[in-house]
Amino acid sequence: MSEKILDLKGLPCPMPVVKISQEISSVEIDETIKAITTDPGSLNDFPAWAESSGNEIVSTDQQGEEIHILVKRKV
């Protein structure tokens, strides 16, 4: 199974969260999507979205300007 990757680089807030919200249902429950964003607000926005949507942030890794967020679908 290959991991789904969303390239969200360059998108301003709130678009990264809007995109993950639209795409999360494209993977099965307990599968993951990796979101790659350059929006520093994503560090706060993604955990808040995950909590309100019932999904899970597995990991967050900042690599220079890129922020890699691994999201697991829980619902």
VMD Tcl script that builds the backbone (N, CA, C; Angstrom):
set m [mol new atoms 225]
animate dup $m
set s [atomselect $m all]
$s set {name element resname resid chain x y z} {
  {N N MET 1 A 0.854 -1.189 0.000}
  {CA C MET 1 A 0.000 0.000 0.000}
  {C C MET 1 A 0.895 1.246 0.000}
  {N N SER 2 A 0.674 2.119 -0.933}
  {CA C SER 2 A 1.466 3.351 -0.965}
  {C C SER 2 A 0.731 4.445 -0.202}
  {N N GLU 3 A 1.515 5.225 0.495}
  {CA C GLU 3 A 0.954 6.312 1.288}
  {C C GLU 3 A 0.503 7.445 0.370}
  {N N LYS 4 A -0.658 7.992 0.649}
  {CA C LYS 4 A -1.138 9.140 -0.114}
  {C C LYS 4 A -0.431 10.398 0.373}
  {N N ILE 5 A 0.039 11.208 -0.564}
  {CA C ILE 5 A 0.741 12.447 -0.215}
  {C C ILE 5 A 0.001 13.626 -0.828}
  {N N LEU 6 A -0.270 14.638 -0.007}
  {CA C LEU 6 A -0.886 15.884 -0.473}
  {C C LEU 6 A 0.180 16.967 -0.489}
  {N N ASP 7 A 0.456 17.511 -1.657}
  {CA C ASP 7 A 1.413 18.613 -1.775}
  {C C ASP 7 A 0.642 19.916 -1.603}
  {N N LEU 8 A 0.763 20.516 -0.443}
  {CA C LEU 8 A 0.026 21.734 -0.113}
  {C C LEU 8 A 0.963 22.935 0.007}
  {N N LYS 9 A 2.174 22.783 -0.505}
  {CA C LYS 9 A 3.166 23.854 -0.387}
  {C C LYS 9 A 2.680 25.108 -1.109}
  {N N GLY 10 A 2.877 26.248 -0.454}
  {CA C GLY 10 A 2.509 27.527 -1.045}
  {C C GLY 10 A 1.069 27.944 -0.798}
  {N N LEU 11 A 0.262 27.043 -0.266}
  {CA C LEU 11 A -1.139 27.400 -0.005}
  {C C LEU 11 A -1.244 28.137 1.329}
  {N N PRO 12 A -1.899 29.305 1.337}
  {CA C PRO 12 A -2.045 30.041 2.598}
  {C C PRO 12 A -3.179 29.457 3.441}
  {N N CYS 13 A -3.137 29.747 4.727}
  {CA C CYS 13 A -4.203 29.383 5.647}
  {C C CYS 13 A -5.519 29.987 5.135}
  {N N PRO 14 A -6.614 29.280 5.144}
  {CA C PRO 14 A -6.876 27.975 5.740}
  {C C PRO 14 A -6.829 26.829 4.734}
  {N N MET 15 A -6.285 27.049 3.550}
  {CA C MET 15 A -6.391 26.054 2.482}
  {C C MET 15 A -5.778 24.689 2.808}
  {N N PRO 16 A -4.625 24.591 3.497}
  {CA C PRO 16 A -4.130 23.237 3.802}
  {C C PRO 16 A -5.128 22.393 4.592}
  {N N VAL 17 A -5.780 23.002 5.571}
  {CA C VAL 17 A -6.766 22.259 6.362}
  {C C VAL 17 A -8.017 21.958 5.533}
  {N N VAL 18 A -8.412 22.882 4.683}
  {CA C VAL 18 A -9.559 22.635 3.801}
  {C C VAL 18 A -9.260 21.431 2.900}
  {N N LYS 19 A -8.048 21.379 2.343}
  {CA C LYS 19 A -7.671 20.283 1.433}
  {C C LYS 19 A -7.614 18.940 2.154}
  {N N ILE 20 A -7.009 18.892 3.351}
  {CA C ILE 20 A -6.943 17.613 4.075}
  {C C ILE 20 A -8.346 17.161 4.453}
  {N N SER 21 A -9.192 18.109 4.801}
  {CA C SER 21 A -10.567 17.789 5.155}
  {C C SER 21 A -11.311 17.176 3.960}
  {N N GLN 22 A -11.030 17.676 2.753}
  {CA C GLN 22 A -11.663 17.139 1.545}
  {C C GLN 22 A -11.103 15.770 1.177}
  {N N GLU 23 A -9.835 15.531 1.458}
  {CA C GLU 23 A -9.159 14.316 1.010}
  {C C GLU 23 A -9.169 13.169 2.004}
  {N N ILE 24 A -9.443 13.435 3.282}
  {CA C ILE 24 A -9.313 12.386 4.294}
  {C C ILE 24 A -10.210 11.183 3.989}
  {N N SER 25 A -11.362 11.427 3.391}
  {CA C SER 25 A -12.273 10.303 3.105}
  {C C SER 25 A -11.816 9.463 1.915}
  {N N SER 26 A -10.738 9.883 1.238}
  {CA C SER 26 A -10.241 9.112 0.096}
  {C C SER 26 A -9.349 7.944 0.534}
  {N N VAL 27 A -9.038 7.868 1.844}
  {CA C VAL 27 A -8.298 6.718 2.355}
  {C C VAL 27 A -9.189 5.954 3.327}
  {N N GLU 28 A -8.877 4.687 3.529}
  {CA C GLU 28 A -9.658 3.854 4.437}
  {C C GLU 28 A -9.378 4.255 5.891}
  {N N ILE 29 A -10.290 3.904 6.781}
  {CA C ILE 29 A -10.082 4.132 8.215}
  {C C ILE 29 A -8.801 3.411 8.641}
  {N N ASP 30 A -8.005 4.073 9.450}
  {CA C ASP 30 A -6.700 3.624 9.946}
  {C C ASP 30 A -5.589 3.714 8.898}
  {N N GLU 31 A -5.863 4.241 7.720}
  {CA C GLU 31 A -4.807 4.542 6.762}
  {C C GLU 31 A -4.399 6.004 6.932}
  {N N THR 32 A -3.266 6.376 6.325}
  {CA C THR 32 A -2.716 7.712 6.542}
  {C C THR 32 A -2.590 8.517 5.257}
  {N N ILE 33 A -2.550 9.812 5.442}
  {CA C ILE 33 A -2.227 10.774 4.388}
  {C C ILE 33 A -1.101 11.643 4.936}
  {N N LYS 34 A -0.080 11.862 4.111}
  {CA C LYS 34 A 0.973 12.803 4.500}
  {C C LYS 34 A 0.689 14.125 3.807}
  {N N ALA 35 A 0.558 15.176 4.597}
  {CA C ALA 35 A 0.367 16.528 4.070}
  {C C ALA 35 A 1.702 17.252 4.161}
  {N N ILE 36 A 2.115 17.856 3.054}
  {CA C ILE 36 A 3.343 18.648 3.034}
  {C C ILE 36 A 2.939 20.088 2.769}
  {N N THR 37 A 3.208 20.955 3.744}
  {CA C THR 37 A 2.769 22.338 3.666}
  {C C THR 37 A 3.918 23.281 4.026}
  {N N THR 38 A 3.796 24.520 3.622}
  {CA C THR 38 A 4.771 25.546 4.003}
  {C C THR 38 A 4.113 26.617 4.872}
  {N N ASP 39 A 2.845 26.414 5.215}
  {CA C ASP 39 A 2.110 27.388 6.033}
  {C C ASP 39 A 2.389 27.128 7.510}
  {N N PRO 40 A 3.109 28.050 8.201}
  {CA C PRO 40 A 3.414 27.817 9.612}
  {C C PRO 40 A 2.166 27.649 10.476}
  {N N GLY 41 A 1.044 28.219 10.056}
  {CA C GLY 41 A -0.203 28.065 10.800}
  {C C GLY 41 A -0.677 26.626 10.859}
  {N N SER 42 A -0.189 25.796 9.938}
  {CA C SER 42 A -0.588 24.384 9.923}
  {C C SER 42 A -0.183 23.660 11.200}
  {N N LEU 43 A 0.874 24.125 11.854}
  {CA C LEU 43 A 1.318 23.486 13.094}
  {C C LEU 43 A 0.242 23.552 14.168}
  {N N ASN 44 A -0.592 24.585 14.132}
  {CA C ASN 44 A -1.724 24.695 15.063}
  {C C ASN 44 A -3.026 24.230 14.426}
  {N N ASP 45 A -3.195 24.530 13.123}
  {CA C ASP 45 A -4.463 24.246 12.450}
  {C C ASP 45 A -4.744 22.750 12.317}
  {N N PHE 46 A -3.720 21.963 11.956}
  {CA C PHE 46 A -3.951 20.536 11.740}
  {C C PHE 46 A -4.357 19.813 13.022}
  {N N PRO 47 A -3.656 20.030 14.163}
  {CA C PRO 47 A -4.114 19.374 15.396}
  {C C PRO 47 A -5.529 19.796 15.807}
  {N N ALA 48 A -5.862 21.063 15.629}
  {CA C ALA 48 A -7.215 21.526 15.968}
  {C C ALA 48 A -8.244 20.857 15.062}
  {N N TRP 49 A -7.935 20.767 13.763}
  {CA C TRP 49 A -8.840 20.089 12.828}
  {C C TRP 49 A -8.979 18.617 13.185}
  {N N ALA 50 A -7.862 17.951 13.484}
  {CA C ALA 50 A -7.909 16.516 13.804}
  {C C ALA 50 A -8.783 16.263 15.027}
  {N N GLU 51 A -8.623 17.114 16.039}
  {CA C GLU 51 A -9.425 16.944 17.250}
  {C C GLU 51 A -10.912 17.140 16.963}
  {N N SER 52 A -11.235 18.161 16.195}
  {CA C SER 52 A -12.650 18.433 15.922}
  {C C SER 52 A -13.265 17.439 14.942}
  {N N SER 53 A -12.436 16.820 14.086}
  {CA C SER 53 A -12.971 15.890 13.086}
  {C C SER 53 A -12.881 14.432 13.529}
  {N N GLY 54 A -12.184 14.178 14.636}
  {CA C GLY 54 A -12.067 12.808 15.129}
  {C C GLY 54 A -10.949 12.016 14.479}
  {N N ASN 55 A -10.033 12.686 13.781}
  {CA C ASN 55 A -8.895 12.007 13.163}
  {C C ASN 55 A -7.672 12.192 14.056}
  {N N GLU 56 A -6.528 11.660 13.623}
  {CA C GLU 56 A -5.350 11.639 14.489}
  {C C GLU 56 A -4.112 12.151 13.749}
  {N N ILE 57 A -3.354 13.020 14.414}
  {CA C ILE 57 A -2.053 13.436 13.899}
  {C C ILE 57 A -1.042 12.413 14.420}
  {N N VAL 58 A -0.423 11.674 13.503}
  {CA C VAL 58 A 0.538 10.641 13.883}
  {C C VAL 58 A 1.901 11.266 14.149}
  {N N SER 59 A 2.307 12.190 13.272}
  {CA C SER 59 A 3.598 12.846 13.464}
  {C C SER 59 A 3.616 14.182 12.742}
  {N N THR 60 A 4.470 15.056 13.231}
  {CA C THR 60 A 4.714 16.352 12.602}
  {C C THR 60 A 6.223 16.526 12.542}
  {N N ASP 61 A 6.727 16.842 11.347}
  {CA C ASP 61 A 8.165 16.971 11.159}
  {C C ASP 61 A 8.434 18.201 10.312}
  {N N GLN 62 A 9.196 19.130 10.846}
  {CA C GLN 62 A 9.532 20.334 10.091}
  {C C GLN 62 A 10.901 20.151 9.464}
  {N N GLN 63 A 10.960 20.324 8.128}
  {CA C GLN 63 A 12.205 20.190 7.381}
  {C C GLN 63 A 12.427 21.486 6.617}
  {N N GLY 64 A 13.170 22.408 7.228}
  {CA C GLY 64 A 13.327 23.725 6.627}
  {C C GLY 64 A 11.988 24.430 6.615}
  {N N GLU 65 A 11.571 24.908 5.443}
  {CA C GLU 65 A 10.271 25.579 5.323}
  {C C GLU 65 A 9.115 24.598 5.213}
  {N N GLU 66 A 9.428 23.341 4.897}
  {CA C GLU 66 A 8.368 22.347 4.723}
  {C C GLU 66 A 7.973 21.728 6.056}
  {N N ILE 67 A 6.668 21.552 6.215}
  {CA C ILE 67 A 6.120 20.875 7.385}
  {C C ILE 67 A 5.424 19.611 6.879}
  {N N HIS 68 A 5.871 18.461 7.365}
  {CA C HIS 68 A 5.288 17.178 6.973}
  {C C HIS 68 A 4.408 16.709 8.121}
  {N N ILE 69 A 3.126 16.539 7.826}
  {CA C ILE 69 A 2.164 16.132 8.854}
  {C C ILE 69 A 1.517 14.823 8.405}
  {N N LEU 70 A 1.652 13.795 9.228}
  {CA C LEU 70 A 1.067 12.496 8.909}
  {C C LEU 70 A -0.256 12.382 9.670}
  {N N VAL 71 A -1.331 12.194 8.922}
  {CA C VAL 71 A -2.678 12.163 9.485}
  {C C VAL 71 A -3.276 10.775 9.286}
  {N N LYS 72 A -3.810 10.206 10.363}
  {CA C LYS 72 A -4.489 8.906 10.272}
  {C C LYS 72 A -5.987 9.128 10.336}
  {N N ARG 73 A -6.675 8.540 9.369}
  {CA C ARG 73 A -8.151 8.606 9.373}
  {C C ARG 73 A -8.698 7.692 10.441}
  {N N LYS 74 A -9.517 8.242 11.325}
  {CA C LYS 74 A -10.095 7.461 12.420}
  {C C LYS 74 A -11.613 7.301 12.312}
  {N N VAL 75 A -12.245 8.143 11.500}
  {CA C VAL 75 A -13.711 8.065 11.381}
  {C C VAL 75 A -14.119 8.077 9.923}
}
mol reanalyze $m
mol bondsrecalc $m
mol representation Tube
mol addrep $m
